[in-house]
Amino acid sequence: MGLAAAYQALVNGHQVDILEASTEPGGMAAHFDFGGLSIERFYHFVCRSDHPTFELLAELGIADKMRWVETSMGFFHHGTLHHWGDPISLLMLPGVSLTSKLRYGLFVFACTRRDQWPSLEHQSATEWITRYCGKDIYDRFWHPLLDFKYYEYANNISAAWIWTRIRRIGKSRKNIMQEELGYIEGGSKTLVDTLLDAIARRGGRLHLGTPVQRVVIENNRVTGVATSASHFSADAVISTVPIPLIAGMIPDLPPEWKARYEAIHSIGVICVILKLKQSVSPHFWVNISEQGIEIPGVIEFSNLRRVNDTTIVYVPYYMPVTNAKFSWSDDKLRDDAFSCLQRINPALTRSDIIDVKVARLKHGQPICEPGFAAKIPPIQTPIRGLQIADTCFYYPEDRGIAESVRLGRNMARSIESNCP
Ligand SMILES: Cc1cc2nc3c(=O)[nH]c(=O)nc-3n(C[C@H](O)[C@H](O)[C@H](O)COP(=O)(O)OP(=O)(O)OC[C@H]3O[C@@H](n4cnc5c(N)ncnc54)[C@H](O)[C@@H]3O)c2cc1C
C-alpha cells in the first residue's frame, strides 16, 4: 500500500520519501532467500477479480508476468483427504446429508452472486452460516477454520468479511468445476522490484531499516516525521503501518481518534515454510477439520507456482499473539507442522525435509467483528495533510495486494484535497 501510494504521488508530481522499518521492501508481500530460491515469506496467490493489481502491472509494463493455473482444493476430514471446491466433490463427501450438501452448495453459489453487504454487516459468520447451512455444516467445515484462526474471537467475526472471502475465491474459476488462481512470475517480488524501479526513476527515495518514531504535528497540520537519526519535513504524510501501531507513533492525535485506532485489534500469523522432496497432495490448498490438528489448512504453493521440481508448503498458524503457541520455538513449530503434513500424507518421512523456515508477523490480520464498518475512522485525519489507513480500511474485503494497491493509489490522489 505504501509503495503504491508513493508511486502514484510521484506520478502526480510530488516529491516522495518512503520510510520502511524493515531492511527488506514489500511488507507482508516481501520475499526471503530459501536456500537459493526467492519466495514470499507468506504465501501469495492472485484471483481473477484482483483488477487493481492487473492495472498496476499493465502500467508498469509487466502485465505479461501474470500466470494462471488450474488449481484444486482438498479437504482433510476424519483421516481422509477429499477433493473439494466443486459441486461433485461436495455431493461425494461421505457422512453429510444430501439436504445439508444442497444447502451448502446454494449458500456458496449465492455468495458468489451477491454484491450487497449491509444486511450481513451486523451478523456474525457463525450465526449467518449456521442459519443458511445448518449446524452440521458449520461444525464440520467452518468451526475449525474460524477456531484455529481467531481462537477466543471465533464466534464474533463479521459475516460480511467472510462473504467477500468466499466470493473472491468462488469467482476465480474457469468454470463451475474448475478453480483458477494466479501468481506473478518470480513472485510478488517482481511487482515490488518493478514498482521500486519506477519510483526511483521518478526521483522517489526509499529508506530501508528506517522506522518512523513519531509523526510530527504543529498547529493541527503535519510537518514531517522523525526517525531515531533524522527528521523528514513533509507537507503530506500517508501512513500505511498496521493500525495498532498508530497511537504510539502519532501521540499528538486527538485522544478520541487514538481511541478509535486502539479499538482495532489484529491477530498474528506464523508461517512454517517447508521445502520437501515429495509432494503432500495434488492440491494447492487443503482445508483441515480433523481431531488433533490445530491449523485451518495447508498451502502447497508449488502446486500453483512450480519451483525447481521441489515441493514448497506453507503451514500457517494464525492466532492472537497472547496465545502461548505464538512463542513456540521454530523447532517446535517445525515438528508440529510436519506432523500435520504426515497426517495428510503418511508416506512423508523426515528425510523428505530439505529445508524449513519460520516467518512470524505480529499484525497478520485485522479482527473484523460484526459492525466493523462503523469502527473504521476516516482515512483523512483531523490533522491537515495526514492520511492513515491499513488493510482493514477496505473492509469488508480481506487484506490483499489488489485492495492495498487500490487504496494506496487513492490516498495519493487525495493529497491535494487533504493538503491545500
Ligand atoms: C499469511 C499472509 C498471506 C497472504 N496472502 C495473500 C494472498 O494470497 N494474496 C494477496 O493478494 N494478499 C495476501 N496477503 C496480504 C498482502 O500481503 C497485503 O495485503 C499486502 O502486502 C499489502 O500490505 P500493506 O502494504 O497494506 O501492509 P504491510 O505489508 O503490512 O505494510 C506495512 C509496512 O509498514 C512497515 N512499518 C511498520 N511500522 C513501521 C514504522 N514505524 N515505520 C516505518 N515502517 C513501518 C512494515 O515493515 C511494513 O512494510 C497475505 C498476507 C499474509 C500475512
The ligand as an SDF file (V2000), in Angstrom:
LIG
                    3D

 53 58  0  0  0  0  0  0  0  0999 V2000
   -0.0610  -15.0010    5.6490 C   0  0  0  0  0  0  0  0  0  0  0  0
   -0.4560  -13.9910    4.6200 C   0  0  0  0  0  0  0  0  0  0  0  0
   -0.9660  -14.4260    3.4140 C   0  0  0  0  0  0  0  0  0  0  0  0
   -1.3670  -13.5060    2.4550 C   0  0  0  0  0  0  0  0  0  0  0  0
   -1.8460  -13.9770    1.2790 N   0  0  0  0  0  0  0  0  0  0  0  0
   -2.1940  -13.1100    0.3230 C   0  0  0  0  0  0  0  0  0  0  0  0
   -2.6050  -13.5720   -0.9540 C   0  0  0  0  0  0  0  0  0  0  0  0
   -2.6490  -14.7840   -1.1990 O   0  0  0  0  0  0  0  0  0  0  0  0
   -2.9680  -12.6500   -1.8960 N   0  0  0  0  0  0  0  0  0  0  0  0
   -2.9290  -11.3080   -1.6360 C   0  0  0  0  0  0  0  0  0  0  0  0
   -3.2440  -10.5060   -2.5180 O   0  0  0  0  0  0  0  0  0  0  0  0
   -2.5320  -10.8370   -0.4360 N   0  0  0  0  0  0  0  0  0  0  0  0
   -2.1720  -11.6970    0.5450 C   0  0  0  0  0  0  0  0  0  0  0  0
   -1.7450  -11.2110    1.7600 N   0  0  0  0  0  0  0  0  0  0  0  0
   -1.8720   -9.7750    2.0740 C   0  0  0  0  0  0  0  0  0  0  0  0
   -0.8600   -8.8860    1.3880 C   0  0  0  0  0  0  0  0  0  0  0  0
    0.4390   -9.3200    1.6610 O   0  0  0  0  0  0  0  0  0  0  0  0
   -1.0410   -7.4470    1.8540 C   0  0  0  0  0  0  0  0  0  0  0  0
   -2.3630   -7.0520    1.7140 O   0  0  0  0  0  0  0  0  0  0  0  0
   -0.1900   -6.5540    1.0040 C   0  0  0  0  0  0  0  0  0  0  0  0
    1.1550   -6.9200    1.1430 O   0  0  0  0  0  0  0  0  0  0  0  0
   -0.3490   -5.0920    1.3120 C   0  0  0  0  0  0  0  0  0  0  0  0
    0.1040   -4.8400    2.5300 O   0  0  0  0  0  0  0  0  0  0  0  0
    0.1460   -3.3540    3.1180 P   0  0  0  0  0  0  0  0  0  0  0  0
    1.1600   -2.5540    2.4340 O   0  0  0  0  0  0  0  0  0  0  0  0
   -1.2180   -2.8280    3.1710 O   0  0  0  0  0  0  0  0  0  0  0  0
    0.6340   -3.6880    4.6060 O   0  0  0  0  0  0  0  0  0  0  0  0
    2.0410   -4.2600    5.0780 P   0  0  0  0  0  0  0  0  0  0  0  0
    2.6000   -5.1720    4.0690 O   0  0  0  0  0  0  0  0  0  0  0  0
    1.8330   -4.7700    6.4600 O   0  0  0  0  0  0  0  0  0  0  0  0
    2.9400   -2.9690    5.1200 O   0  0  0  0  0  0  0  0  0  0  0  0
    3.1350   -2.1900    6.2600 C   0  0  0  0  0  0  0  0  0  0  0  0
    4.5840   -1.7770    6.2870 C   0  0  0  0  0  0  0  0  0  0  0  0
    4.7870   -0.8810    7.3540 O   0  0  0  0  0  0  0  0  0  0  0  0
    6.0780   -1.1150    7.8510 C   0  0  0  0  0  0  0  0  0  0  0  0
    6.1830   -0.4760    9.1760 N   0  0  0  0  0  0  0  0  0  0  0  0
    5.6520   -0.8670   10.3490 C   0  0  0  0  0  0  0  0  0  0  0  0
    5.9670    0.0020   11.3160 N   0  0  0  0  0  0  0  0  0  0  0  0
    6.6930    0.9880   10.7370 C   0  0  0  0  0  0  0  0  0  0  0  0
    7.3020    2.1920   11.2120 C   0  0  0  0  0  0  0  0  0  0  0  0
    7.2110    2.5790   12.4880 N   0  0  0  0  0  0  0  0  0  0  0  0
    7.9940    2.9460   10.3270 N   0  0  0  0  0  0  0  0  0  0  0  0
    8.1030    2.5870    9.0250 C   0  0  0  0  0  0  0  0  0  0  0  0
    7.5600    1.4580    8.5270 N   0  0  0  0  0  0  0  0  0  0  0  0
    6.8470    0.6860    9.3800 C   0  0  0  0  0  0  0  0  0  0  0  0
    6.1850   -2.6150    7.8570 C   0  0  0  0  0  0  0  0  0  0  0  0
    7.5100   -3.0450    7.9540 O   0  0  0  0  0  0  0  0  0  0  0  0
    5.5390   -2.9500    6.5210 C   0  0  0  0  0  0  0  0  0  0  0  0
    6.4820   -3.0000    5.4810 O   0  0  0  0  0  0  0  0  0  0  0  0
   -1.2790  -12.1220    2.7280 C   0  0  0  0  0  0  0  0  0  0  0  0
   -0.7350  -11.6790    3.9360 C   0  0  0  0  0  0  0  0  0  0  0  0
   -0.3280  -12.6030    4.8730 C   0  0  0  0  0  0  0  0  0  0  0  0
    0.2400  -12.1220    6.1710 C   0  0  0  0  0  0  0  0  0  0  0  0
  1  2  1  0
  2  3  1  0
  2 52  2  0
  3  4  2  0
  4  5  1  0
  4 50  1  0
  5  6  2  0
  6  7  1  0
  6 13  1  0
  7  8  2  0
  7  9  1  0
  9 10  1  0
 10 11  2  0
 10 12  1  0
 12 13  2  0
 13 14  1  0
 14 15  1  0
 14 50  1  0
 15 16  1  0
 16 17  1  0
 16 18  1  0
 18 19  1  0
 18 20  1  0
 20 21  1  0
 20 22  1  0
 22 23  1  0
 23 24  1  0
 24 25  2  0
 24 26  1  0
 24 27  1  0
 27 28  1  0
 28 29  2  0
 28 30  1  0
 28 31  1  0
 31 32  1  0
 32 33  1  0
 33 34  1  0
 33 48  1  0
 34 35  1  0
 35 36  1  0
 35 46  1  0
 36 37  1  0
 36 45  1  0
 37 38  2  0
 38 39  1  0
 39 40  1  0
 39 45  2  0
 40 41  1  0
 40 42  2  0
 42 43  1  0
 43 44  2  0
 44 45  1  0
 46 47  1  0
 46 48  1  0
 48 49  1  0
 50 51  2  0
 51 52  1  0
 52 53  1  0
M  END
$$$$
